[in-house]
């Protein structure tokens, strides 16, 4: 029994690692910095590995209504491919949506505790710091992919800034407070550097909401759970 438990723990750690690598490829875009990495198609490799873990464990979560809706929407996209004006674009859209599913299912499986959720959020914030610094030093453009667009970059920053803010005011440890404070400042600078009008509107809404509605603290603060 102990051996089985140790094997399961190792598998979960490996699964978590490749889930993080999926985000590194998708957000940090290391393949754009080092083109030689892009040759081996790291995005495809991470999706295949995550799919292997899902198939091995049978983690399809048909019992969760939201996941059912995702599967049904994927089927709907597939049905419409032959009837679309641009069949190739419809196919690529369906394919792109399908490739997100292994990551979604991995999130449900791997983030099964408050500790794992906190760990994932901290990793995500570190990624945000890198992306924001990249944007500041590259005329407001992100690390590549859709982050090369200022509006998509601002959308990501607006998602992350409330996490940084509420974790900053709720965290008691000095090192983590410093991390969240630095992330918040760098994120705001990157937001301003992007010159995205939509991003500024979104930031204004976030500032109003977070400043006037303290119940959002429970949503954004794992430490309050």
Backbone torsions as a table, in degrees:
resi	resn	phi	psi	omega
1	UNK	NA	-40.3	-179.6
2	UNK	-65.7	-38.2	178.9
3	UNK	-64.5	-42.4	178.6
4	UNK	-62.0	-40.2	179.0
5	UNK	-64.2	-40.6	179.2
6	UNK	-66.9	-40.4	178.2
7	UNK	-63.8	-43.0	178.8
8	UNK	-61.9	-41.2	179.5
9	UNK	-64.5	-41.2	178.0
10	UNK	-64.5	-41.5	178.6
11	UNK	-63.1	-40.9	179.1
12	UNK	-65.1	-38.5	177.9
13	UNK	-65.7	-41.9	178.3
14	UNK	-64.8	-41.4	178.8
15	UNK	-61.6	-46.6	179.3
16	UNK	-61.1	-42.0	-179.9
17	UNK	-59.2	-47.5	-178.1
18	UNK	-72.7	-25.8	173.2
19	UNK	-65.6	-41.8	176.2
20	UNK	-65.2	-40.5	179.1
21	UNK	-62.6	-33.1	175.2
22	UNK	-58.9	-44.3	179.0
23	UNK	-68.6	-36.6	178.0
24	UNK	-60.9	-43.2	179.3
25	UNK	-68.1	-42.3	-174.1
26	UNK	-78.4	-36.8	-175.7
27	UNK	-99.6	-54.0	-176.2
28	UNK	-71.7	-31.2	176.0
29	UNK	61.1	52.9	179.6
30	UNK	-62.5	-25.5	179.7
31	UNK	-70.1	-19.5	175.3
32	UNK	-81.8	-32.6	177.5
33	UNK	-74.7	-39.0	179.6
34	UNK	-122.0	88.8	-175.3
35	UNK	-54.0	-27.3	-179.6
36	UNK	-62.5	-29.4	177.5
37	UNK	-69.4	-34.5	179.7
38	UNK	-62.3	-24.4	-179.3
39	UNK	-61.9	-35.2	-177.8
40	UNK	-86.5	2.2	177.3
41	UNK	55.0	67.5	-176.5
42	UNK	-61.5	-32.2	178.8
43	UNK	-61.8	-46.0	178.9
44	UNK	-64.4	-40.1	-179.4
45	UNK	-61.9	-45.7	-179.3
46	UNK	-65.2	-38.6	178.4
47	UNK	-64.2	-42.9	179.3
48	UNK	-63.1	-43.1	-179.4
49	UNK	-66.2	-43.3	177.3
50	UNK	-62.4	-39.8	178.1
51	UNK	-63.2	-37.4	178.2
52	UNK	-62.0	-45.6	178.9
53	UNK	-61.2	-41.7	-179.2
54	UNK	-64.6	-45.9	179.6
55	UNK	-64.5	-38.5	-179.0
56	UNK	-65.0	-40.0	-178.0
57	UNK	-91.9	-18.0	-177.0
58	UNK	72.4	34.4	-175.6
59	UNK	-89.5	74.9	-178.7
60	UNK	-101.4	-17.5	173.1
61	UNK	54.2	49.5	176.4
62	UNK	-67.2	-16.6	-178.6
63	UNK	-80.9	-9.2	-179.9
64	UNK	-95.8	123.5	-174.2
65	UNK	-59.9	-41.2	-179.3
66	UNK	-62.7	-38.2	177.9
67	UNK	-68.6	-37.8	175.1
68	UNK	-57.5	-43.4	179.8
69	UNK	-63.2	-36.8	177.8
70	UNK	-63.9	-45.3	179.0
71	UNK	-62.6	-43.6	-179.5
72	UNK	-65.0	-38.3	178.6
73	UNK	-66.7	-36.6	176.6
74	UNK	-63.0	-42.9	177.2
75	UNK	-62.1	-42.1	179.0
76	UNK	-60.6	-43.2	177.2
77	UNK	-60.6	-43.8	-179.2
78	UNK	-64.0	-40.1	-179.9
79	UNK	-62.2	-34.3	-175.0
80	UNK	-83.3	-7.4	-178.7
81	UNK	-56.7	-48.0	-178.0
82	UNK	-67.7	-20.6	-174.8
83	UNK	-99.9	-4.1	-178.5
84	UNK	-73.1	151.9	176.3
85	UNK	-63.8	-42.2	177.3
86	UNK	-112.6	94.6	-175.0
87	UNK	-63.0	-37.9	-178.5
88	UNK	-65.4	-43.6	178.7
89	UNK	-64.3	-40.9	178.8
90	UNK	-63.7	-39.8	178.1
91	UNK	-64.6	-46.3	-178.7
92	UNK	-64.9	-35.2	176.9
93	UNK	-64.5	-44.4	178.1
94	UNK	-63.4	-42.7	179.1
95	UNK	-62.5	-45.3	179.5
96	UNK	-61.2	-41.6	178.4
97	UNK	-64.6	-41.0	-179.3
98	UNK	-62.4	-37.1	-177.0
99	UNK	-70.6	-17.3	176.4
100	UNK	-77.3	-24.2	-171.3
101	UNK	-61.5	-44.2	177.5
102	UNK	-57.1	-36.3	178.5
103	UNK	-69.6	-41.9	179.6
104	UNK	-60.2	-47.0	179.9
105	UNK	-66.3	-33.6	178.1
106	UNK	-67.3	-38.7	177.1
107	UNK	-58.2	-45.7	-178.8
108	UNK	-62.9	-40.4	-176.5
109	UNK	-74.8	-46.2	-172.1
110	UNK	-79.3	-35.0	-178.6
111	UNK	-91.9	69.0	-174.5
112	UNK	-103.7	12.3	178.2
113	UNK	-152.2	163.7	178.4
114	UNK	-63.6	-37.3	-179.1
115	UNK	-63.3	-44.8	179.9
116	UNK	-67.8	-33.3	177.3
117	UNK	-66.0	-44.4	178.1
118	UNK	-60.7	-42.7	179.8
119	UNK	-61.3	-43.7	-179.4
120	UNK	-65.9	-40.7	179.7
121	UNK	-63.8	-42.2	178.8
122	UNK	-63.2	-40.3	176.6
123	UNK	-63.5	-42.3	-180.0
124	UNK	-62.4	-40.7	179.3
125	UNK	-66.4	-39.4	176.2
126	UNK	-61.2	-39.6	176.0
127	UNK	-63.5	-40.0	179.3
128	UNK	-62.4	-40.1	178.5
129	UNK	-59.8	-45.3	179.1
130	UNK	-62.2	-47.5	-178.3
131	UNK	-62.4	-41.1	179.6
132	UNK	-65.5	-43.5	177.8
133	UNK	-63.5	-40.0	177.1
134	UNK	-60.7	-42.2	-179.9
135	UNK	-65.0	-43.4	-178.9
136	UNK	-60.8	-37.2	-177.1
137	UNK	-91.5	1.4	-178.6
138	UNK	-131.7	46.5	173.2
139	UNK	56.7	36.7	174.1
140	UNK	82.3	4.8	179.0
141	UNK	-99.0	147.2	-175.2
142	UNK	-80.9	-163.8	-170.6
143	UNK	-78.6	-1.7	178.9
144	UNK	129.8	177.0	-178.2
145	UNK	61.6	-137.2	179.4
146	UNK	-72.0	-17.9	176.7
147	UNK	-73.0	-8.9	173.8
148	UNK	-68.7	-17.5	175.4
149	UNK	-90.9	129.0	-175.2
150	UNK	-61.7	-34.5	-178.4
151	UNK	-69.7	-40.6	177.6
152	UNK	-67.9	-37.4	176.2
153	UNK	-61.2	-46.1	-179.8
154	UNK	-64.3	-36.6	177.3
155	UNK	-60.6	-44.3	178.0
156	UNK	-63.7	-44.3	179.8
157	UNK	-63.3	-40.1	179.2
158	UNK	-66.3	-26.0	174.9
159	UNK	-73.4	-38.1	-173.3
160	UNK	-85.5	-31.0	-174.9
161	UNK	-59.5	-42.0	176.4
162	UNK	-61.6	-36.3	175.9
163	UNK	-59.3	-47.7	179.8
164	UNK	-60.9	-42.8	-176.2
165	UNK	-65.3	-51.9	-176.0
166	UNK	-71.5	-33.2	175.1
167	UNK	-68.2	-33.9	177.6
168	UNK	-61.9	-44.6	-175.8
169	UNK	-81.8	-15.3	-178.5
170	UNK	-102.9	-23.8	-177.6
171	UNK	-71.7	140.2	-178.9
172	UNK	-102.9	-23.7	179.8
173	UNK	-75.1	137.0	-175.6
174	UNK	-64.0	-41.9	-177.2
175	UNK	-65.7	-42.7	-179.5
176	UNK	-71.1	-36.1	174.9
177	UNK	-58.8	-42.1	178.5
178	UNK	-63.0	-43.2	179.0
179	UNK	-59.3	-48.8	-176.9
180	UNK	-69.0	-36.8	177.9
181	UNK	-65.4	-44.9	177.8
182	UNK	-62.8	-43.4	179.5
183	UNK	-61.1	-41.0	180.0
184	UNK	-63.7	-46.0	-179.2
185	UNK	-65.0	-47.1	-179.5
186	UNK	-63.9	-39.4	178.2
187	UNK	-62.7	-41.1	178.7
188	UNK	-66.8	-39.4	177.6
189	UNK	-63.7	-43.5	178.9
190	UNK	-64.2	-36.5	177.3
191	UNK	-61.5	-45.5	179.0
192	UNK	-66.5	-38.2	-178.1
193	UNK	-67.6	-25.6	-177.9
194	UNK	-71.0	-24.9	-177.8
195	UNK	55.0	33.2	177.7
196	UNK	-87.6	118.8	-179.8
197	UNK	-65.6	-41.6	176.8
198	UNK	-62.9	-36.9	178.0
199	UNK	-64.2	-39.9	178.9
200	UNK	-66.6	-39.3	177.2
201	UNK	-63.3	-45.5	178.2
202	UNK	-61.8	-40.2	179.2
203	UNK	-64.9	-39.0	178.5
204	UNK	-63.0	-41.9	178.6
205	UNK	-63.9	-42.5	179.4
206	UNK	-62.6	-44.3	179.8
207	UNK	-61.7	-41.5	178.7
208	UNK	-65.4	-47.7	-177.2
209	UNK	-63.8	-49.2	-176.4
210	UNK	-69.8	-27.5	-179.8
211	UNK	-80.3	-22.2	-173.5
212	UNK	-116.1	-8.9	-176.4
213	UNK	-129.4	91.8	-175.2
214	UNK	-70.6	-14.6	178.8
215	UNK	-65.5	-18.1	177.0
216	UNK	-68.2	-17.3	178.1
217	UNK	-60.1	-36.0	-179.7
218	UNK	-69.2	-29.3	-179.9
219	UNK	-73.9	-42.1	-171.2
220	UNK	-93.6	-8.9	-174.8
221	UNK	-112.0	101.1	175.1
222	UNK	-59.8	-28.4	-178.6
223	UNK	-68.1	-16.2	-179.8
224	UNK	-91.1	-5.4	-177.0
225	UNK	-73.7	NA	NA
